[in-house]
Amino acid sequence: MPRARHGVTAHKKRRKYLKQAEGTWGGRHRLYTVARDTVKRSMAYATRDRKTRKRDFRRLWVVRINAACRAEGLSYSNFIKGLKEAKVSLDRKVLADIALHDAGAFQELVKTAKASL
């Protein structure tokens, strides 16, 4: 009788990679070696892009705040400096949301920042 060593485990491992590669094109979801490379690369991209997403969103918030500040006649850097001096502690995510959805409240924040400069 032949000796079976890693049959079940190896098959599970291969099935796991093929399952993760579902939805990819061509042999990338059918062939084990190609699927494994695809999955490993996709995991690397996912790890990298979880970090990048945070940068991208902060950049978006800064652009939105800057646009709203310029409409009120104030630069972004002076606005942030004015808020810090006025001891208003709102992060950029909240400021961008206020600038986008509540123009009146944002005008009040700009007045506060201008007054403290």
N, CA and C of each residue as an Amber inpcrd file, in Angstrom:
protein
   351
   0.8370000  -1.1890000   0.0000000   0.0000000   0.0000000   0.0000000
   0.8800000   1.2490000   0.0000000   0.6180000   2.2150000  -0.9040000
   1.4560000   3.4070000  -0.9420000   1.2530000   4.2850000   0.2930000
   2.2780000   5.0160000   0.5820000   2.2580000   5.8450000   1.7780000
   1.6470000   7.2070000   1.4480000   0.6180000   7.6130000   2.1460000
  -0.0110000   8.9340000   1.9360000   0.5150000   9.8820000   3.0110000
   1.0230000  11.0000000   2.5800000   1.6470000  11.8900000   3.5580000
   0.8560000  13.1900000   3.7780000   0.6490000  13.9620000   2.7140000
   0.0370000  15.2830000   2.9140000  -1.1810000  15.4890000   2.0370000
  -1.8370000  14.4370000   1.6300000  -2.9220000  14.5460000   0.6610000
  -4.0290000  15.4890000   1.0810000  -4.5800000  15.2590000   2.2590000
  -5.7340000  16.0500000   2.7130000  -5.3360000  17.5020000   2.9410000
  -4.2340000  17.6990000   3.6100000  -3.8030000  19.0710000   3.9090000
  -3.4650000  19.8440000   2.6460000  -2.7370000  19.2040000   1.7510000
  -2.3510000  19.8800000   0.5100000  -3.5910000  20.2300000  -0.3020000
  -4.5470000  19.3110000  -0.3270000  -5.7720000  19.5670000  -1.0900000
  -6.5530000  20.7260000  -0.4770000  -6.6230000  20.7880000   0.8570000
  -7.3110000  21.8870000   1.5460000  -6.6480000  23.2190000   1.2220000
  -5.3110000  23.2110000   1.2650000  -4.5670000  24.4330000   1.0050000
  -4.8300000  24.9260000  -0.4190000  -4.8090000  23.9990000  -1.3670000
  -5.0480000  24.3660000  -2.7650000  -6.4680000  24.8750000  -2.9600000
  -7.4200000  24.1960000  -2.3240000  -8.8160000  24.6210000  -2.4280000
  -9.0070000  26.0230000  -1.8590000  -8.2800000  26.3060000  -0.7740000
  -8.3820000  27.6270000  -0.1330000  -7.9360000  28.7130000  -1.1080000
  -6.8090000  28.5110000  -1.7750000  -6.3180000  29.5010000  -2.7420000
  -7.2730000  29.6440000  -3.9200000  -7.7960000  28.5170000  -4.4240000
  -8.7150000  28.5790000  -5.5620000 -10.0120000  29.2850000  -5.1690000
 -10.4480000  29.0930000  -3.9360000 -11.6570000  29.7620000  -3.4510000
 -11.4190000  31.2680000  -3.3730000 -10.2520000  31.6840000  -2.8920000
  -9.9460000  33.1080000  -2.7820000  -9.7850000  33.7660000  -4.1460000
  -9.4160000  32.9830000  -5.1550000  -9.1800000  33.5330000  -6.4910000
 -10.4430000  33.5430000  -7.3440000 -11.5840000  33.1630000  -6.7660000
 -12.8300000  33.1870000  -7.5320000 -13.1120000  34.6010000  -8.0190000
 -13.6480000  34.6850000  -9.2150000 -13.9760000  35.9980000  -9.7550000
 -12.8670000  36.5870000 -10.5980000 -11.7010000  35.9720000 -10.5960000
 -10.6190000  36.4560000 -11.4530000 -10.7660000  35.8160000 -12.8280000
 -10.0240000  36.3180000 -13.7700000 -10.2150000  35.9840000 -15.1720000
  -9.3350000  34.8170000 -15.5980000  -9.8720000  33.9360000 -16.4260000
  -9.0920000  32.8720000 -17.0560000  -8.5320000  31.8770000 -16.0670000
  -7.2740000  31.5020000 -16.3140000  -6.6220000  30.4930000 -15.4860000
  -6.3390000  30.9680000 -14.0800000  -6.5010000  32.2500000 -13.8440000
  -6.2290000  32.7830000 -12.5070000  -7.1650000  32.2060000 -11.4540000
  -8.3080000  31.6900000 -11.8500000  -9.1810000  31.0610000 -10.8640000
  -9.2810000  29.5510000 -11.0540000  -8.5710000  29.0240000 -12.0430000
  -8.6380000  27.5860000 -12.3010000  -7.3540000  26.8510000 -11.9520000
  -6.2100000  27.4750000 -12.2310000  -4.9200000  26.8020000 -12.0740000
  -4.3070000  27.1830000 -10.7370000  -3.8990000  26.1830000  -9.9660000
  -3.4470000  26.4350000  -8.6010000  -2.2840000  27.4160000  -8.5350000
  -1.2450000  27.1700000  -9.3300000  -0.0440000  28.0120000  -9.2200000
  -0.3570000  29.4580000  -9.5660000  -1.0980000  29.6740000 -10.6250000
  -1.4530000  31.0230000 -11.0440000  -2.3840000  31.6620000 -10.0130000
  -3.3310000  30.8740000  -9.5040000  -4.2660000  31.3830000  -8.4990000
  -3.5300000  31.7920000  -7.2310000  -2.5460000  30.9810000  -6.8220000
  -1.7690000  31.3030000  -5.6250000  -1.0400000  32.6280000  -5.7950000
  -0.3950000  32.8120000  -6.9500000   0.3090000  34.0730000  -7.2040000
  -0.6600000  35.2460000  -7.2100000  -1.8170000  35.0510000  -7.8140000
  -2.8220000  36.1030000  -7.8630000  -3.2850000  36.4920000  -6.4650000
  -3.5630000  35.4990000  -5.6450000  -4.0550000  35.7630000  -4.2940000
  -2.9840000  36.4570000  -3.4610000  -1.7480000  35.9890000  -3.5640000
  -0.6710000  36.6200000  -2.7850000  -0.4780000  38.0790000  -3.1860000
  -0.5240000  38.3330000  -4.4860000  -0.3770000  39.7080000  -4.9690000
  -1.5540000  40.5650000  -4.5080000  -2.7620000  40.0010000  -4.5850000
  -3.9370000  40.7750000  -4.1890000  -3.9070000  41.0990000  -2.6950000
  -3.3970000  40.1780000  -1.9000000  -3.2780000  40.4340000  -0.4660000
  -2.2650000  41.5380000  -0.1870000  -1.1790000  41.5370000  -0.9640000
  -0.1770000  42.5920000  -0.8030000  -0.7700000  43.9500000  -1.1690000
  -1.5350000  43.9880000  -2.2620000  -2.1830000  45.2380000  -2.6650000
  -3.1920000  45.6870000  -1.6100000  -3.9330000  44.7390000  -1.0560000
  -4.9400000  45.0840000  -0.0530000  -4.2810000  45.6930000   1.1760000
  -3.1590000  45.1070000   1.6010000  -2.4420000  45.6380000   2.7580000
  -1.9440000  47.0470000   2.4770000  -1.3480000  47.2310000   1.2960000
  -0.8300000  48.5460000   0.9190000  -1.9520000  49.5780000   0.8520000
  -3.0680000  49.1860000   0.2570000  -4.1210000  50.1540000   0.0010000
  -4.9500000  50.4840000   1.2350000  -4.8970000  49.6400000   2.2620000
  -5.5490000  50.0360000   3.5170000  -4.8500000  51.2480000   4.1030000
  -3.5420000  51.3270000   3.9140000  -2.7930000  52.4980000   4.3740000
  -3.0530000  53.6900000   3.4530000  -3.0690000  53.4300000   2.1530000
  -3.2390000  54.5000000   1.1770000  -4.6130000  55.1540000   1.3050000
  -5.6360000  54.3580000   1.6200000  -6.9940000  54.8960000   1.7290000
  -7.0640000  56.0240000   2.7550000  -6.3410000  55.8660000   3.8520000
  -6.3500000  56.8860000   4.8940000  -5.7670000  58.1950000   4.3630000
  -4.6660000  58.0890000   3.5870000  -4.0610000  59.2900000   2.9820000
  -5.0080000  59.9460000   1.9940000  -5.6320000  59.1070000   1.1760000
  -6.5200000  59.6360000   0.1420000  -7.6980000  60.3900000   0.7380000
  -8.2860000  59.8310000   1.7790000  -9.4290000  60.5020000   2.3920000
  -9.0180000  61.8010000   3.0610000  -7.8740000  61.8170000   3.7320000
  -7.4190000  63.0610000   4.3590000  -7.1950000  64.1270000   3.2950000
  -6.6060000  63.7380000   2.1700000  -6.3760000  64.6760000   1.0630000
  -7.7040000  65.2350000   0.5400000  -8.7020000  64.3680000   0.4120000
 -10.0260000  64.7990000  -0.0370000 -10.6420000  65.8000000   0.9370000
 -10.5310000  65.5060000   2.2390000 -11.0990000  66.4020000   3.2410000
 -10.4320000  67.7640000   3.1930000  -9.1100000  67.7700000   3.0240000
  -8.3770000  69.0440000   2.9740000  -8.8210000  69.8550000   1.7620000
  -8.9980000  69.1870000   0.6240000  -9.4340000  69.8880000  -0.5860000
 -10.8140000  70.4920000  -0.3820000 -11.7260000  69.7520000   0.2250000
 -13.0830000  70.2520000   0.4580000 -13.0870000  71.4390000   1.4190000
 -12.3110000  71.3270000   2.4960000 -12.2400000  72.4240000   3.4680000
 -11.6430000  73.6560000   2.8060000 -10.5810000  73.4580000   2.0260000
  -9.9200000  74.5720000   1.3510000 -10.8780000  75.2870000   0.4050000
 -11.6480000  74.5240000  -0.3700000 -12.5980000  75.1240000  -1.3020000
 -13.6380000  75.9500000  -0.5560000 -14.1400000  75.4140000   0.5500000
 -15.1470000  76.1420000   1.3290000 -14.5510000  77.3800000   1.9780000
 -13.2960000  77.2960000   2.4150000 -12.6290000  78.4510000   3.0300000
 -12.3810000  79.5510000   1.9990000 -11.9260000  79.1580000   0.8210000
 -11.6500000  80.1450000  -0.2290000 -12.9190000  80.9040000  -0.6010000
 -14.0540000  80.2200000  -0.5760000 -15.3250000  80.8840000  -0.8750000
 -15.6450000  81.9400000   0.1790000 -15.1230000  81.7590000   1.3810000
 -15.3370000  82.7240000   2.4680000 -14.1960000  83.7360000   2.5850000
 -13.2100000  83.6420000   1.6750000 -12.1070000  84.6020000   1.6680000
 -11.0120000  84.3200000   2.6700000 -10.7640000  83.0580000   2.9300000
  -9.7310000  82.6700000   3.8880000  -8.9990000  81.4610000   3.3310000
  -7.6890000  81.3850000   3.5760000  -6.9490000  80.2240000   3.0910000
  -7.0950000  79.0720000   4.0910000  -6.8320000  77.8720000   3.6100000
  -6.9620000  76.6810000   4.4470000  -6.0390000  76.7540000   5.6600000
  -4.7820000  77.1310000   5.4140000  -3.8130000  77.1230000   6.5130000
  -4.1910000  78.1400000   7.5860000  -4.6610000  79.3120000   7.1580000
  -5.0850000  80.3130000   8.1410000  -6.3350000  79.8570000   8.8810000
  -7.2150000  79.1700000   8.1860000  -8.4280000  78.6540000   8.8170000
  -8.0720000  77.6580000   9.9210000  -7.2050000  76.7120000   9.6180000
  -6.7940000  75.7030000  10.6070000  -6.0640000  76.3680000  11.7770000
  -5.2020000  77.3200000  11.4500000  -4.4750000  78.0400000  12.5070000
  -5.4470000  78.7990000  13.3980000  -6.4230000  79.4680000  12.7800000
  -7.4230000  80.2070000  13.5510000  -8.2420000  79.3000000  14.4500000
  -8.6140000  78.1360000  13.9430000  -9.3790000  77.1940000  14.7730000
  -8.5450000  76.6920000  15.9470000  -7.2610000  76.4470000  15.7100000
  -6.3960000  75.9790000  16.8030000  -6.2650000  77.0450000  17.8750000
  -6.1030000  78.3070000  17.4440000  -5.9770000  79.3960000  18.4170000
  -7.2930000  79.6230000  19.1630000  -8.4060000  79.3550000  18.5060000
  -9.7120000  79.5020000  19.1500000 -10.0750000  78.2660000  19.9710000
  -9.1830000  77.2860000  19.9810000  -9.3680000  76.0370000  20.7260000
 -10.6190000  75.2750000  20.2740000 -10.8510000  75.2890000  18.9610000
 -11.9150000  74.4790000  18.3660000 -11.2720000  73.1830000  17.9050000
 -11.6700000  72.0730000  18.5070000 -11.0110000  70.8070000  18.1800000
 -11.9500000  69.9210000  17.3620000 -12.0380000  70.2180000  16.0740000
 -12.7810000  69.3790000  15.1340000 -11.7800000  68.8290000  14.1320000
 -11.8770000  67.5360000  13.8630000 -10.9370000  66.9740000  12.9050000
 -11.3700000  67.2950000  11.4710000 -10.4830000  67.0010000  10.5310000
 -10.7190000  67.3820000   9.1370000 -11.9150000  66.6520000   8.5320000
 -12.1590000  65.4390000   8.9860000 -13.2980000  64.6810000   8.4690000
 -14.6090000  65.4080000   8.8030000 -14.7360000  65.8400000  10.0380000
 -15.9460000  66.5320000  10.4770000 -16.0440000  67.8970000   9.8080000
 -14.9300000  68.6070000   9.7190000 -14.9370000  69.9200000   9.0640000
 -15.3740000  69.8100000   7.6100000 -14.8740000  68.7900000   6.9100000
 -15.2400000  68.6020000   5.5070000 -16.7180000  68.2730000   5.3790000
 -17.2410000  67.4820000   6.3010000 -18.6570000  67.1390000   6.2660000
 -19.5180000  68.3750000   6.5160000 -19.1120000  69.2010000   7.4640000
 -19.8420000  70.4400000   7.7360000 -19.7800000  71.3630000   6.5190000
 -18.6070000  71.4690000   5.9170000 -18.4510000  72.3390000   4.7380000
 -19.3370000  71.8770000   3.5950000 -19.5110000  70.5660000   3.4680000
 -20.2890000  70.0110000   2.3600000 -21.7900000  70.1060000   2.5960000
 -22.2240000  69.8660000   3.8270000 -23.6550000  69.7300000   4.0850000
 -24.2970000  70.8950000   4.8400000 -23.5070000  71.6990000   5.5440000
 -24.0940000  72.7680000   6.3610000 -23.2770000  74.0480000   6.1990000
 -23.5930000  74.8060000   5.1550000 -22.8150000  76.0080000   4.8280000
 -22.8990000  77.0590000   5.9380000 -24.0430000  77.1710000   6.5700000
 -24.2160000  78.1670000   7.6360000 -23.2960000  77.9090000   8.8150000
 -23.2390000  76.6620000   9.2480000 -22.3680000  76.3040000  10.3750000
 -20.9050000  76.5170000  10.0000000 -20.5580000  76.2260000   8.7450000
 -19.1730000  76.4140000   8.3220000 -18.8030000  77.9010000   8.3170000
 -19.7580000  78.7570000   7.9160000 -19.5030000  80.2090000   7.9450000
 -19.2270000  80.6770000   9.3690000 -19.9530000  80.1000000  10.3320000
 -19.7010000  80.4490000  11.7350000 -18.2990000  80.0200000  12.1660000
 -17.8780000  78.8410000  11.7080000 -16.5200000  78.3840000  12.0310000
 -15.4750000  79.3100000  11.4150000 -15.7330000  79.7640000  10.1830000
 -14.8040000  80.6870000   9.5250000 -14.7470000  82.0000000  10.2970000
 -15.8900000  82.4980000  10.7570000 -15.9100000  83.7340000  11.5650000
 -15.1110000  83.5540000  12.8380000 -15.2720000  82.3980000  13.4810000
 -14.5170000  82.1050000  14.6990000 -13.0280000  82.0890000  14.4250000
 -12.6420000  81.4610000  13.3120000 -11.2180000  81.3820000  12.9520000
 -10.6630000  82.7760000  12.6400000 -11.4410000  83.5720000  11.9030000
 -10.9860000  84.9370000  11.5680000 -10.8280000  85.7870000  12.8090000
 -11.7570000  85.6300000  13.7400000 -11.7210000  86.4430000  14.9720000
 -10.4950000  86.1150000  15.8170000 -10.0530000  84.8780000  15.8020000
  -8.9280000  84.5040000  16.6430000  -7.5680000  84.7490000  15.9900000
  -7.5810000  85.1230000  14.6960000  -6.2910000  85.3820000  14.0200000
  -5.7230000  86.7420000  14.3910000
